[in-house]
């Protein structure tokens, strides 16, 4: 899978990232948007890329000290597919198909992983094992194997090789902006034009496997949320978010460097009514699984994800040039 400067530019345009540090993260002096990244020394074999450094610049773990071109959708598009992006979040579908040697890439922003399938045999080589990623895990709802969630800090460049016969597949919701404590002062600017339905939700993305739903209940509003047949991962970036979790669900513990970022798992949920009596909105995201892949992914991945099989076939004919 050969890539050109044109395709890299297209990938950059698709990302839709803005520069600057993230509200709600630890304060750090941010380099200019035209600054050249000076990445830390990496293990032998990795060739750090240089160039503009606008994607959450600053020191890890709250920030990302690498050039924009090291970002996953640009550096390793063979295994990262952008499904949705706006000013606040980006949904990335990660799919390491069998046999792929993924290129070295990083993740500039904190994120929530939504996992509904086992991890195949693989290797994950980190350029700096001591500063790879800090994560807080929310276990699957009681009586279920999935979904599992993980709230995580920005991730240093790494690369994965799939040594098995089925994909390593999951969804990753990246937070380009952390609302956190800034919500009280800026929610009218951030959510002035957000249109939601009578239940306080809007559908951002949907396919045969999953849905991404945004939930917004402004101060003084009461919203009746209908019953949901789908297990889900709930992702939030505001401390104390009263996200509705069915009995048996589990929330992640606090995450170092991002005290307001977290996630929870829930099974199918009954009808619920939310009354917002506070001075700030209730806001979070639901990654709903219309189908839990589980062990079925091992035998049905080509049927469920034919686009991934196309990528595998193209990779076998012409492996992507390695960047390490």
C-alpha positions as CSV (number, residue, x, y, z in Angstrom):
1,X,0.0,0.0,0.0
2,X,2.1,2.9,-1.3
3,X,1.5,6.4,0.0
4,X,2.3,9.7,-1.6
5,X,2.7,13.2,-0.3
6,X,-0.8,13.9,-1.8
7,X,-2.3,11.1,0.2
8,X,-0.6,12.3,3.3
9,X,-2.0,15.7,2.7
10,X,-5.5,14.3,2.2
11,X,-5.2,12.4,5.5
12,X,-4.2,15.6,7.3
13,X,-7.2,17.4,5.8
14,X,-9.4,14.6,7.0
15,X,-8.2,14.8,10.5
16,X,-9.5,18.3,11.0
17,X,-7.2,19.0,13.9
18,X,-6.6,22.5,15.3
19,X,-3.4,23.6,17.0
20,X,-2.7,24.6,20.5
21,X,-2.9,22.9,23.9
22,X,-6.0,21.3,25.3
23,X,-8.3,23.1,27.7
24,X,-8.6,21.2,30.9
25,X,-5.1,19.6,30.6
26,X,-2.1,20.6,32.7
27,X,-0.8,24.0,31.8
28,X,2.3,23.9,29.6
29,X,4.0,26.5,27.5
30,X,2.8,25.7,24.0
31,X,5.2,26.0,21.0
32,X,4.1,28.1,18.1
33,X,2.0,26.4,15.5
34,X,4.9,26.8,13.0
35,X,7.4,25.4,15.4
36,X,9.5,22.4,14.4
37,X,9.1,19.4,16.7
38,X,12.2,18.1,18.5
39,X,11.1,14.6,19.6
40,X,12.9,12.8,22.4
41,X,15.5,10.3,21.6
42,X,14.0,6.9,20.7
43,X,15.2,3.4,20.7
44,X,17.5,2.3,17.9
45,X,15.6,1.6,14.6
46,X,13.1,4.4,14.8
47,X,13.6,7.5,12.6
48,X,11.7,10.3,14.3
49,X,10.0,12.6,11.7
50,X,10.4,16.4,11.9
51,X,8.0,19.1,10.9
52,X,5.2,21.3,12.3
53,X,4.1,20.4,15.8
54,X,0.5,21.6,16.4
55,X,-1.3,18.6,17.7
56,X,-1.5,19.0,21.5
57,X,2.2,20.2,21.8
58,X,4.0,20.0,25.1
59,X,5.3,17.4,27.5
60,X,3.9,14.0,28.1
61,X,1.7,12.6,29.7
62,X,-0.8,15.5,29.2
63,X,0.7,16.4,25.8
64,X,2.4,15.0,22.7
65,X,6.1,15.9,22.0
66,X,6.2,14.7,18.4
67,X,5.6,16.1,14.9
68,X,2.2,16.1,13.4
69,X,3.3,13.6,10.7
70,X,3.8,10.9,13.3
71,X,0.0,10.9,14.0
72,X,-1.7,7.6,13.4
73,X,-4.0,8.5,10.4
74,X,-1.0,9.9,8.5
75,X,1.9,7.7,9.6
76,X,-0.1,4.4,9.7
77,X,-3.3,4.8,7.6
78,X,-3.2,1.1,6.7
79,X,-4.6,0.3,10.2
80,X,-6.4,3.5,11.3
81,X,-9.6,4.5,9.6
82,X,-11.2,7.9,10.6
83,X,-15.0,7.4,10.9
84,X,-16.1,10.7,12.4
85,X,-14.4,14.0,13.3
86,X,-15.5,17.4,14.6
87,X,-14.0,20.2,16.7
88,X,-14.0,18.2,19.9
89,X,-13.7,14.5,19.1
90,X,-12.5,12.0,16.5
91,X,-13.6,8.4,16.1
92,X,-10.9,6.1,14.8
93,X,-11.5,2.4,13.8
94,X,-8.4,0.4,14.5
95,X,-7.9,-2.7,12.4
96,X,-4.6,-4.6,12.4
97,X,-5.5,-7.3,9.8
98,X,-3.6,-10.6,9.9
99,X,0.1,-10.4,8.9
100,X,0.3,-6.6,8.8
101,X,3.4,-4.9,10.2
102,X,2.0,-1.5,11.1
103,X,4.1,1.6,10.7
104,X,5.4,3.6,13.7
105,X,2.8,6.1,14.8
106,X,1.6,7.9,17.8
107,X,-1.7,9.3,19.2
108,X,-1.5,13.0,20.2
109,X,-4.7,13.2,22.2
110,X,-6.2,11.5,25.2
111,X,-8.8,8.9,24.3
112,X,-11.3,6.3,25.3
113,X,-11.0,2.8,23.8
114,X,-14.1,0.6,23.2
115,X,-13.2,-3.0,22.9
116,X,-15.6,-5.9,22.0
117,X,-13.2,-8.7,20.8
118,X,-10.2,-10.6,22.0
119,X,-6.7,-9.5,21.2
120,X,-4.8,-11.7,18.7
121,X,-1.2,-12.8,19.1
122,X,0.9,-9.8,18.2
123,X,3.9,-7.7,19.1
124,X,3.7,-4.0,20.1
125,X,7.1,-2.3,19.9
126,X,7.3,1.0,21.8
127,X,9.9,3.7,21.1
128,X,9.9,4.6,24.8
129,X,8.4,1.8,27.0
130,X,8.7,4.1,30.1
131,X,6.5,6.8,28.5
132,X,4.2,4.8,26.3
133,X,0.7,5.4,27.6
134,X,-1.1,5.6,31.0
135,X,-4.5,3.9,31.0
136,X,-7.4,3.3,33.4
137,X,-9.7,0.3,32.6
138,X,-13.4,-0.1,33.0
139,X,-14.3,-3.8,33.1
140,X,-17.1,-5.4,31.2
141,X,-20.6,-5.3,32.7
142,X,-21.3,-8.2,35.1
143,X,-22.1,-11.4,33.4
144,X,-20.6,-10.3,30.1
145,X,-17.2,-10.5,28.5
146,X,-17.5,-7.3,26.6
147,X,-17.5,-4.4,26.1
148,X,-14.4,-3.2,27.9
149,X,-13.3,0.4,28.0
150,X,-10.0,2.2,28.6
151,X,-9.4,5.9,29.2
152,X,-5.9,6.7,28.1
153,X,-3.3,9.5,27.9
154,X,-1.6,10.5,24.6
155,X,0.5,7.6,23.3
156,X,4.1,7.7,22.2
157,X,5.1,6.4,18.8
158,X,4.9,2.6,18.6
159,X,4.2,-0.1,16.0
160,X,2.2,-3.4,16.1
161,X,2.6,-6.6,14.1
162,X,-0.3,-9.0,13.9
163,X,1.0,-12.6,14.1
164,X,-2.4,-14.3,14.2
165,X,-5.3,-15.2,11.9
166,X,-7.8,-12.6,12.9
167,X,-7.6,-8.8,13.3
168,X,-6.8,-6.7,16.3
169,X,-9.9,-4.5,16.1
170,X,-11.4,-1.8,18.4
171,X,-12.7,1.7,18.4
172,X,-10.9,4.7,19.7
173,X,-12.7,8.0,20.6
174,X,-10.0,10.7,20.7
175,X,-10.7,14.0,22.6
176,X,-9.2,16.9,20.7
177,X,-10.6,19.1,23.4
178,X,-11.1,18.3,27.1
179,X,-13.9,20.3,28.5
180,X,-13.1,19.6,32.2
181,X,-13.3,22.6,34.5
182,X,-13.5,25.0,31.5
183,X,-17.1,23.8,30.8
184,X,-18.7,26.2,33.4
185,X,-17.3,29.3,31.7
186,X,-17.5,28.2,28.1
187,X,-20.3,25.8,27.5
188,X,-22.5,28.4,25.8
189,X,-19.8,28.9,23.2
190,X,-19.0,25.3,22.8
191,X,-22.5,24.0,22.6
192,X,-24.6,27.0,21.5
193,X,-25.4,25.4,18.1
194,X,-25.5,21.7,19.1
195,X,-28.9,20.4,18.0
196,X,-30.2,17.3,19.8
197,X,-33.4,15.4,19.7
198,X,-36.2,15.3,22.4
199,X,-34.2,12.7,24.2
200,X,-31.1,14.9,24.3
201,X,-29.1,12.8,21.8
202,X,-27.7,13.1,18.3
203,X,-26.3,10.3,16.2
204,X,-22.8,11.1,14.9
205,X,-21.9,7.9,13.2
206,X,-23.4,4.5,12.5
207,X,-22.5,1.3,10.7
208,X,-23.5,-2.4,10.9
209,X,-21.3,-2.9,14.0
210,X,-21.6,0.3,16.2
211,X,-23.0,3.7,16.7
212,X,-21.5,6.9,18.2
213,X,-24.1,9.0,20.0
214,X,-23.6,12.4,21.6
215,X,-25.7,13.2,24.7
216,X,-26.3,16.8,25.8
217,X,-28.7,17.9,28.6
218,X,-28.4,21.7,29.2
219,X,-29.1,23.3,32.6
220,X,-32.8,23.2,33.5
221,X,-33.7,20.6,30.9
222,X,-35.4,17.2,31.6
223,X,-34.8,14.5,29.0
224,X,-36.4,11.1,28.8
225,X,-34.0,8.5,27.2
226,X,-35.8,5.5,25.7
227,X,-34.6,2.0,26.5
228,X,-31.6,0.8,24.6
229,X,-31.0,-2.8,23.5
230,X,-27.3,-2.1,22.9
231,X,-24.4,-2.6,25.4
232,X,-22.2,0.5,25.3
233,X,-19.1,2.3,26.4
234,X,-19.7,5.7,27.8
235,X,-16.9,8.3,27.4
236,X,-16.9,11.6,29.4
237,X,-14.5,14.4,30.1
238,X,-16.3,16.2,32.9
239,X,-15.8,15.1,36.5
240,X,-19.0,13.8,38.1
241,X,-20.9,13.2,34.9
242,X,-24.1,11.4,35.8
243,X,-24.0,9.1,32.8
244,X,-26.7,6.4,32.9
245,X,-25.2,3.0,33.5
246,X,-27.3,-0.1,33.8
247,X,-26.9,-2.3,36.9
248,X,-23.7,-4.3,36.7
249,X,-21.8,-1.7,34.7
250,X,-18.3,-0.6,35.6
251,X,-16.5,2.8,35.5
252,X,-12.8,3.3,35.1
253,X,-10.7,4.6,38.0
254,X,-9.2,8.1,37.9
255,X,-6.6,8.7,35.1
256,X,-3.3,10.3,35.9
257,X,-2.8,13.7,34.1
258,X,-6.5,13.8,33.0
259,X,-8.6,13.8,36.2
260,X,-11.8,14.6,34.3
261,X,-11.5,12.0,31.6
262,X,-13.1,8.6,32.2
263,X,-15.2,5.8,30.8
264,X,-17.8,3.3,31.9
265,X,-19.4,0.1,30.5
266,X,-23.0,-0.7,30.5
267,X,-25.3,-3.4,29.3
268,X,-28.7,-2.8,27.6
269,X,-30.4,0.0,29.5
270,X,-34.0,0.6,30.6
271,X,-36.0,3.9,30.0
272,X,-34.3,6.7,32.0
273,X,-35.2,10.3,32.8
274,X,-32.4,12.8,33.3
275,X,-33.1,16.1,35.0
276,X,-30.2,18.6,35.0
277,X,-30.5,20.8,38.0
278,X,-26.9,22.1,37.8
279,X,-25.4,25.2,36.2
280,X,-23.5,23.3,33.5
281,X,-24.6,20.8,30.9
282,X,-24.5,17.0,31.2
283,X,-22.5,16.0,28.2
284,X,-21.0,12.6,27.2
285,X,-20.7,10.1,24.4
286,X,-22.1,6.6,24.0
287,X,-20.3,4.1,21.8
288,X,-23.1,1.5,21.3
289,X,-22.4,-2.0,20.0
290,X,-25.2,-3.2,17.7
291,X,-23.1,-6.4,17.6
292,X,-20.6,-7.7,20.1
293,X,-17.9,-9.4,18.0
294,X,-16.3,-11.4,20.8
295,X,-14.7,-14.7,19.7
296,X,-16.9,-14.6,16.6
297,X,-14.4,-12.2,15.1
298,X,-11.9,-15.1,14.6
299,X,-14.2,-16.8,12.0
300,X,-16.3,-14.0,10.7
301,X,-14.0,-11.0,10.3
302,X,-13.9,-11.2,6.5
303,X,-17.7,-11.3,6.4
304,X,-18.2,-8.5,8.9
305,X,-15.3,-6.2,7.7
306,X,-14.8,-6.9,3.9
307,X,-12.9,-3.6,3.7
308,X,-10.3,-5.0,6.0
309,X,-9.9,-8.1,3.8
310,X,-9.4,-5.8,0.8
311,X,-6.6,-4.0,2.8
312,X,-5.0,-7.4,3.7
313,X,-5.0,-8.5,0.0
314,X,-3.5,-5.2,-1.1
315,X,-0.9,-5.4,1.6
316,X,0.1,-8.9,0.5
317,X,0.6,-7.7,-3.0
318,X,2.5,-4.6,-2.1
319,X,3.5,-4.1,1.6
320,X,3.6,-0.5,2.7
321,X,7.2,1.0,2.9
322,X,8.3,0.8,6.6
323,X,9.1,4.0,8.4
324,X,11.5,2.3,10.8
